[in-house]
Amino acid sequence: MAEDSNIDATVMQMVMERWQKTAMVIAKTEEALRKEGEQVSFEKIAERIEALDSRGDIESQGDLALWRNSEVRLPQARPETNE
């Protein structure tokens, strides 16, 4: 079984600066881990995506429990305000 940190690192390799369907990120992550010889369920990967979102490592929109109706991306830099 893959360690959470390995799953997280693989998810982070799949997430881009543009919005992607959560289902696509899960599928790509599972495939990459399988190629490394790790068997991880889609549900476990989804759990790690929620953890990454909670920590602010990725951004999400929509209900992450609905993989095809939610999207994730890398956090966007906030424009600085000169006040």
A tleap script that builds the chain and sets N, CA, C and O, in Angstrom:
source leaprc.protein.ff14SB
mol = sequence {
  NMET ALA GLU ASP SER ASN ILE ASP ALA THR
  VAL MET GLN MET VAL MET GLU ARG TRP GLN
  LYS THR ALA MET VAL ILE ALA LYS THR GLU
  GLU ALA LEU ARG LYS GLU GLY GLU GLN VAL
  SER PHE GLU LYS ILE ALA GLU ARG ILE GLU
  ALA LEU ASP SER ARG GLY ASP ILE GLU SER
  GLN GLY ASP LEU ALA LEU TRP ARG ASN SER
  GLU VAL ARG LEU PRO GLN ALA ARG PRO GLU
  THR ASN CGLU
}
set mol.1.N position { 0.846 -1.191 0.000 }
set mol.1.CA position { 0.000 0.000 0.000 }
set mol.1.C position { 0.881 1.240 0.000 }
set mol.1.O position { 1.857 1.323 0.745 }
set mol.2.N position { 0.536 2.173 -0.818 }
set mol.2.CA position { 1.319 3.407 -0.947 }
set mol.2.C position { 1.150 4.282 0.296 }
set mol.2.O position { 0.077 4.350 0.895 }
set mol.3.N position { 2.233 4.938 0.656 }
set mol.3.CA position { 2.191 5.889 1.758 }
set mol.3.C position { 1.429 7.137 1.318 }
set mol.3.O position { 1.435 7.485 0.137 }
set mol.4.N position { 0.771 7.811 2.268 }
set mol.4.CA position { 0.043 9.042 1.949 }
set mol.4.C position { 0.951 10.058 1.270 }
set mol.4.O position { 0.534 10.734 0.329 }
set mol.5.N position { 2.200 10.170 1.746 }
set mol.5.CA position { 3.114 11.166 1.179 }
set mol.5.C position { 3.417 10.857 -0.291 }
set mol.5.O position { 3.577 11.779 -1.092 }
set mol.6.N position { 3.499 9.575 -0.654 }
set mol.6.CA position { 3.745 9.196 -2.051 }
set mol.6.C position { 2.521 9.502 -2.910 }
set mol.6.O position { 2.648 9.969 -4.042 }
set mol.7.N position { 1.346 9.238 -2.369 }
set mol.7.CA position { 0.106 9.562 -3.090 }
set mol.7.C position { 0.019 11.072 -3.286 }
set mol.7.O position { -0.268 11.547 -4.385 }
set mol.8.N position { 0.270 11.823 -2.215 }
set mol.8.CA position { 0.214 13.291 -2.287 }
set mol.8.C position { 1.183 13.823 -3.341 }
set mol.8.O position { 0.821 14.690 -4.136 }
set mol.9.N position { 2.409 13.307 -3.349 }
set mol.9.CA position { 3.413 13.773 -4.307 }
set mol.9.C position { 2.973 13.476 -5.739 }
set mol.9.O position { 3.185 14.289 -6.639 }
set mol.10.N position { 2.367 12.323 -5.946 }
set mol.10.CA position { 1.912 11.951 -7.285 }
set mol.10.C position { 0.732 12.818 -7.702 }
set mol.10.O position { 0.660 13.254 -8.851 }
set mol.11.N position { -0.199 13.073 -6.776 }
set mol.11.CA position { -1.319 13.973 -7.080 }
set mol.11.C position { -0.784 15.342 -7.490 }
set mol.11.O position { -1.250 15.925 -8.469 }
set mol.12.N position { 0.188 15.851 -6.748 }
set mol.12.CA position { 0.726 17.178 -7.025 }
set mol.12.C position { 1.405 17.241 -8.397 }
set mol.12.O position { 1.457 18.305 -9.013 }
set mol.13.N position { 1.927 16.103 -8.878 }
set mol.13.CA position { 2.509 16.065 -10.221 }
set mol.13.C position { 1.429 16.143 -11.296 }
set mol.13.O position { 1.695 16.596 -12.410 }
set mol.14.N position { 0.215 15.707 -10.973 }
set mol.14.CA position { -0.871 15.671 -11.943 }
set mol.14.C position { -1.667 16.978 -11.993 }
set mol.14.O position { -2.243 17.315 -13.027 }
set mol.15.N position { -1.698 17.707 -10.883 }
set mol.15.CA position { -2.479 18.937 -10.809 }
set mol.15.C position { -1.744 20.049 -11.561 }
set mol.15.O position { -0.527 20.191 -11.449 }
set mol.16.N position { -2.497 20.825 -12.322 }
set mol.16.CA position { -1.914 21.886 -13.145 }
set mol.16.C position { -2.399 23.256 -12.669 }
set mol.16.O position { -3.173 23.359 -11.717 }
set mol.17.N position { -1.933 24.300 -13.346 }
set mol.17.CA position { -2.375 25.651 -13.009 }
set mol.17.C position { -3.788 25.926 -13.508 }
set mol.17.O position { -4.461 26.822 -12.998 }
set mol.18.N position { -4.238 25.173 -14.488 }
set mol.18.CA position { -5.607 25.346 -14.992 }
set mol.18.C position { -6.526 24.322 -14.310 }
set mol.18.O position { -6.072 23.288 -13.821 }
set mol.19.N position { -7.811 24.631 -14.290 }
set mol.19.CA position { -8.784 23.734 -13.683 }
set mol.19.C position { -8.837 22.420 -14.464 }
set mol.19.O position { -8.824 22.412 -15.695 }
set mol.20.N position { -8.898 21.313 -13.726 }
set mol.20.CA position { -9.080 19.974 -14.302 }
set mol.20.C position { -10.141 19.254 -13.483 }
set mol.20.O position { -10.274 19.487 -12.281 }
set mol.21.N position { -10.888 18.385 -14.133 }
set mol.21.CA position { -11.865 17.577 -13.411 }
set mol.21.C position { -11.142 16.715 -12.377 }
set mol.21.O position { -10.084 16.147 -12.652 }
set mol.22.N position { -11.721 16.629 -11.204 }
set mol.22.CA position { -11.156 15.802 -10.139 }
set mol.22.C position { -11.035 14.357 -10.607 }
set mol.22.O position { -10.052 13.686 -10.290 }
set mol.23.N position { -12.021 13.868 -11.357 }
set mol.23.CA position { -11.987 12.489 -11.862 }
set mol.23.C position { -10.748 12.241 -12.721 }
set mol.23.O position { -10.146 11.170 -12.642 }
set mol.24.N position { -10.365 13.214 -13.535 }
set mol.24.CA position { -9.185 13.065 -14.394 }
set mol.24.C position { -7.921 12.981 -13.557 }
set mol.24.O position { -7.055 12.148 -13.824 }
set mol.25.N position { -7.807 13.828 -12.557 }
set mol.25.CA position { -6.628 13.810 -11.686 }
set mol.25.C position { -6.548 12.474 -10.944 }
set mol.25.O position { -5.462 11.910 -10.803 }
set mol.26.N position { -7.674 11.971 -10.474 }
set mol.26.CA position { -7.700 10.682 -9.778 }
set mol.26.C position { -7.239 9.572 -10.718 }
set mol.26.O position { -6.408 8.746 -10.338 }
set mol.27.N position { -7.766 9.544 -11.935 }
set mol.27.CA position { -7.415 8.495 -12.898 }
set mol.27.C position { -5.931 8.546 -13.266 }
set mol.27.O position { -5.269 7.511 -13.329 }
set mol.28.N position { -5.413 9.750 -13.509 }
set mol.28.CA position { -4.003 9.901 -13.874 }
set mol.28.C position { -3.090 9.512 -12.715 }
set mol.28.O position { -2.036 8.910 -12.920 }
set mol.29.N position { -3.500 9.858 -11.501 }
set mol.29.CA position { -2.709 9.512 -10.318 }
set mol.29.C position { -2.677 8.000 -10.125 }
set mol.29.O position { -1.620 7.425 -9.865 }
set mol.30.N position { -3.833 7.359 -10.252 }
set mol.30.CA position { -3.902 5.897 -10.095 }
set mol.30.C position { -3.017 5.214 -11.121 }
set mol.30.O position { -2.300 4.270 -10.790 }
set mol.31.N position { -3.057 5.680 -12.364 }
set mol.31.CA position { -2.243 5.084 -13.428 }
set mol.31.C position { -0.750 5.243 -13.138 }
set mol.31.O position { 0.018 4.294 -13.296 }
set mol.32.N position { -0.342 6.435 -12.715 }
set mol.32.CA position { 1.068 6.681 -12.413 }
set mol.32.C position { 1.538 5.803 -11.251 }
set mol.32.O position { 2.630 5.238 -11.300 }
set mol.33.N position { 0.712 5.690 -10.206 }
set mol.33.CA position { 1.084 4.850 -9.065 }
set mol.33.C position { 1.153 3.378 -9.465 }
set mol.33.O position { 2.040 2.652 -9.018 }
set mol.34.N position { 0.222 2.942 -10.302 }
set mol.34.CA position { 0.215 1.540 -10.763 }
set mol.34.C position { 1.498 1.239 -11.533 }
set mol.34.O position { 2.071 0.159 -11.388 }
set mol.35.N position { 1.949 2.185 -12.348 }
set mol.35.CA position { 3.194 2.004 -13.106 }
set mol.35.C position { 4.405 1.887 -12.182 }
set mol.35.O position { 5.415 1.282 -12.541 }
set mol.36.N position { 4.292 2.480 -10.975 }
set mol.36.CA position { 5.359 2.382 -9.971 }
set mol.36.C position { 5.221 1.104 -9.134 }
set mol.36.O position { 6.033 0.844 -8.246 }
set mol.37.N position { 4.191 0.318 -9.428 }
set mol.37.CA position { 3.974 -0.919 -8.684 }
set mol.37.C position { 3.115 -0.754 -7.443 }
set mol.37.O position { 3.036 -1.666 -6.621 }
set mol.38.N position { 2.469 0.399 -7.295 }
set mol.38.CA position { 1.615 0.666 -6.135 }
set mol.38.C position { 0.151 0.486 -6.525 }
set mol.38.O position { -0.277 0.982 -7.567 }
set mol.39.N position { -0.609 -0.209 -5.709 }
set mol.39.CA position { -2.046 -0.329 -5.937 }
set mol.39.C position { -2.766 0.551 -4.936 }
set mol.39.O position { -2.696 0.333 -3.727 }
set mol.40.N position { -3.462 1.552 -5.462 }
set mol.40.CA position { -4.188 2.489 -4.614 }
set mol.40.C position { -5.576 2.666 -5.202 }
set mol.40.O position { -5.724 2.828 -6.414 }
set mol.41.N position { -6.597 2.635 -4.348 }
set mol.41.CA position { -7.977 2.790 -4.821 }
set mol.41.C position { -8.247 4.238 -5.206 }
set mol.41.O position { -7.603 5.166 -4.719 }
set mol.42.N position { -9.221 4.400 -6.097 }
set mol.42.CA position { -9.654 5.744 -6.474 }
set mol.42.C position { -10.136 6.501 -5.239 }
set mol.42.O position { -9.911 7.705 -5.116 }
set mol.43.N position { -10.803 5.789 -4.323 }
set mol.43.CA position { -11.334 6.427 -3.111 }
set mol.43.C position { -10.211 6.974 -2.228 }
set mol.43.O position { -10.336 8.057 -1.656 }
set mol.44.N position { -9.116 6.221 -2.119 }
set mol.44.CA position { -7.978 6.676 -1.305 }
set mol.44.C position { -7.348 7.922 -1.930 }
set mol.44.O position { -6.981 8.856 -1.217 }
set mol.45.N position { -7.222 7.936 -3.258 }
set mol.45.CA position { -6.665 9.101 -3.937 }
set mol.45.C position { -7.579 10.308 -3.717 }
set mol.45.O position { -7.102 11.412 -3.453 }
set mol.46.N position { -8.890 10.097 -3.825 }
set mol.46.CA position { -9.848 11.186 -3.593 }
set mol.46.C position { -9.719 11.726 -2.169 }
set mol.46.O position { -9.814 12.933 -1.947 }
set mol.47.N position { -9.505 10.832 -1.213 }
set mol.47.CA position { -9.313 11.242 0.183 }
set mol.47.C position { -8.080 12.133 0.315 }
set mol.47.O position { -8.113 13.134 1.032 }
set mol.48.N position { -6.996 11.777 -0.370 }
set mol.48.CA position { -5.772 12.566 -0.314 }
set mol.48.C position { -5.956 13.918 -1.007 }
set mol.48.O position { -5.396 14.918 -0.559 }
set mol.49.N position { -6.732 13.960 -2.089 }
set mol.49.CA position { -7.018 15.232 -2.762 }
set mol.49.C position { -7.756 16.154 -1.809 }
set mol.49.O position { -7.460 17.348 -1.751 }
set mol.50.N position { -8.717 15.616 -1.056 }
set mol.50.CA position { -9.438 16.434 -0.072 }
set mol.50.C position { -8.485 16.953 1.001 }
set mol.50.O position { -8.608 18.095 1.443 }
set mol.51.N position { -7.534 16.115 1.419 }
set mol.51.CA position { -6.559 16.549 2.425 }
set mol.51.C position { -5.663 17.660 1.867 }
set mol.51.O position { -5.380 18.636 2.561 }
set mol.52.N position { -5.220 17.513 0.627 }
set mol.52.CA position { -4.393 18.546 -0.007 }
set mol.52.C position { -5.164 19.852 -0.140 }
set mol.52.O position { -4.601 20.931 0.046 }
set mol.53.N position { -6.444 19.755 -0.459 }
set mol.53.CA position { -7.286 20.950 -0.563 }
set mol.53.C position { -7.440 21.610 0.811 }
set mol.53.O position { -7.355 22.832 0.929 }
set mol.54.N position { -7.664 20.807 1.834 }
set mol.54.CA position { -7.825 21.343 3.193 }
set mol.54.C position { -6.573 22.084 3.663 }
set mol.54.O position { -6.664 23.082 4.377 }
set mol.55.N position { -5.412 21.589 3.259 }
set mol.55.CA position { -4.137 22.210 3.643 }
set mol.55.C position { -3.796 23.414 2.783 }
set mol.55.O position { -2.879 24.166 3.115 }
set mol.56.N position { -4.516 23.613 1.683 }
set mol.56.CA position { -4.233 24.731 0.796 }
set mol.56.C position { -3.170 24.433 -0.245 }
set mol.56.O position { -2.704 25.342 -0.932 }
set mol.57.N position { -2.777 23.163 -0.372 }
set mol.57.CA position { -1.778 22.791 -1.378 }
set mol.57.C position { -2.371 22.827 -2.787 }
set mol.57.O position { -1.651 23.030 -3.764 }
set mol.58.N position { -3.689 22.630 -2.885 }
set mol.58.CA position { -4.404 22.760 -4.155 }
set mol.58.C position { -5.689 23.531 -3.894 }
set mol.58.O position { -6.124 23.654 -2.749 }
set mol.59.N position { -6.297 24.052 -4.959 }
set mol.59.CA position { -7.593 24.728 -4.863 }
set mol.59.C position { -8.641 23.839 -5.511 }
set mol.59.O position { -8.331 23.052 -6.406 }
set mol.60.N position { -9.876 23.966 -5.059 }
set mol.60.CA position { -10.952 23.189 -5.661 }
set mol.60.C position { -12.175 24.071 -5.872 }
set mol.60.O position { -12.338 25.112 -5.237 }
set mol.61.N position { -13.019 23.621 -6.778 }
set mol.61.CA position { -14.336 24.240 -6.926 }
set mol.61.C position { -15.326 23.108 -7.139 }
set mol.61.O position { -15.039 22.129 -7.828 }
set mol.62.N position { -16.492 23.259 -6.536 }
set mol.62.CA position { -17.490 22.194 -6.566 }
set mol.62.C position { -17.296 21.251 -5.394 }
set mol.62.O position { -16.402 21.440 -4.570 }
set mol.63.N position { -18.134 20.243 -5.328 }
set mol.63.CA position { -18.109 19.244 -4.255 }
set mol.63.C position { -17.112 18.159 -4.622 }
set mol.63.O position { -17.352 17.393 -5.556 }
set mol.64.N position { -15.991 18.079 -3.901 }
set mol.64.CA position { -14.961 17.100 -4.214 }
set mol.64.C position { -15.457 15.661 -4.130 }
set mol.64.O position { -14.833 14.764 -4.698 }
set mol.65.N position { -16.558 15.424 -3.439 }
set mol.65.CA position { -17.123 14.074 -3.382 }
set mol.65.C position { -17.740 13.681 -4.724 }
set mol.65.O position { -17.931 12.498 -5.006 }
set mol.66.N position { -18.048 14.681 -5.544 }
set mol.66.CA position { -18.602 14.436 -6.876 }
set mol.66.C position { -17.470 14.642 -7.878 }
set mol.66.O position { -17.280 15.745 -8.391 }
set mol.67.N position { -16.732 13.592 -8.150 }
set mol.67.CA position { -15.487 13.687 -8.908 }
set mol.67.C position { -15.660 14.316 -10.279 }
set mol.67.O position { -14.789 15.057 -10.735 }
set mol.68.N position { -16.767 14.032 -10.939 }
set mol.68.CA position { -16.971 14.569 -12.292 }
set mol.68.C position { -17.576 15.968 -12.276 }
set mol.68.O position { -17.639 16.630 -13.312 }
set mol.69.N position { -18.014 16.414 -11.120 }
set mol.69.CA position { -18.634 17.737 -11.002 }
set mol.69.C position { -17.792 18.697 -10.172 }
set mol.69.O position { -18.283 19.732 -9.721 }
set mol.70.N position { -16.534 18.355 -9.972 }
set mol.70.CA position { -15.628 19.248 -9.240 }
set mol.70.C position { -14.323 19.339 -10.009 }
set mol.70.O position { -14.014 18.499 -10.855 }
set mol.71.N position { -13.564 20.382 -9.693 }
set mol.71.CA position { -12.301 20.609 -10.375 }
set mol.71.C position { -11.237 21.044 -9.374 }
set mol.71.O position { -11.540 21.600 -8.318 }
set mol.72.N position { -9.987 20.778 -9.733 }
set mol.72.CA position { -8.859 21.160 -8.884 }
set mol.72.C position { -7.786 21.821 -9.744 }
set mol.72.O position { -7.714 21.605 -10.953 }
set mol.73.N position { -6.954 22.634 -9.086 }
set mol.73.CA position { -5.803 23.254 -9.738 }
set mol.73.C position { -4.794 23.654 -8.674 }
set mol.73.O position { -5.077 23.609 -7.477 }
set mol.74.N position { -3.613 24.045 -9.134 }
set mol.74.CA position { -2.613 24.590 -8.218 }
set mol.74.C position { -3.093 25.948 -7.729 }
set mol.74.O position { -3.793 26.650 -8.458 }
set mol.75.N position { -2.730 26.329 -6.513 }
set mol.75.CA position { -3.142 27.643 -6.005 }
set mol.75.C position { -2.602 28.758 -6.901 }
set mol.75.O position { -1.468 28.702 -7.378 }
set mol.76.N position { -3.424 29.749 -7.111 }
set mol.76.CA position { -3.049 30.889 -7.937 }
set mol.76.C position { -2.461 31.976 -7.049 }
set mol.76.O position { -2.925 32.204 -5.933 }
set mol.77.N position { -1.438 32.638 -7.559 }
set mol.77.CA position { -0.827 33.747 -6.816 }
set mol.77.C position { -1.846 34.870 -6.684 }
set mol.77.O position { -2.519 35.239 -7.646 }
set mol.78.N position { -1.939 35.383 -5.522 }
set mol.78.CA position { -2.863 36.496 -5.278 }
set mol.78.C position { -2.192 37.792 -5.715 }
set mol.78.O position { -1.036 38.026 -5.363 }
set mol.79.N position { -2.881 38.633 -6.466 }
set mol.79.CA position { -2.260 39.915 -6.848 }
set mol.79.C position { -2.020 40.770 -5.609 }
set mol.79.O position { -2.866 40.861 -4.719 }
set mol.80.N position { -0.853 41.389 -5.575 }
set mol.80.CA position { -0.534 42.255 -4.428 }
set mol.80.C position { -1.265 43.577 -4.576 }
set mol.80.O position { -1.404 44.118 -5.674 }
set mol.81.N position { -1.725 44.079 -3.444 }
set mol.81.CA position { -2.387 45.394 -3.469 }
set mol.81.C position { -1.443 46.395 -2.821 }
set mol.81.O position { -0.814 46.109 -1.803 }
set mol.82.N position { -1.357 47.544 -3.414 }
set mol.82.CA position { -0.514 48.613 -2.873 }
set mol.82.C position { -1.391 49.603 -2.125 }
set mol.82.O position { -1.858 50.593 -2.689 }
set mol.83.N position { -1.604 49.325 -0.870 }
set mol.83.CA position { -2.453 50.205 -0.055 }
set mol.83.C position { -1.612 50.927 0.955 }
set mol.83.O position { -2.134 51.718 1.741 }
savepdb mol mol.pdb
quit
